[in-house]
Amino acid sequence: MMNDLQLITEPDFCKLVRDAQKGSDRAIQTLLELFEPDIERLSWFIRMPREDSKQYMRMELYSMIRNTPEIMDGRT
């Protein structure tokens, strides 16, 4: 089964990350939506209430995007 994350090109993904790092709410929302199927699937394996685990993963993803040095030219 293919999710949205598998359909986005690497340059487009890197642009989304760069935009999110610059504070674009739309880019952050798009990234969260792209990872939502994985967050949903993984929430079943964390020993806490599912909604709490999903929210935790969303916050960690947001934190990682905001606190990672900017991606330049589509390469890390």
Buried (B, 14 or more C-beta within 10 A) or exposed (E): EEEEBEEBEEEEBBBBBBBBBEEBEEBBEBBBEBBBBEBEEEBEEEEEEEEEBBBBBBEEBBEEBEEEEEBEEBEE
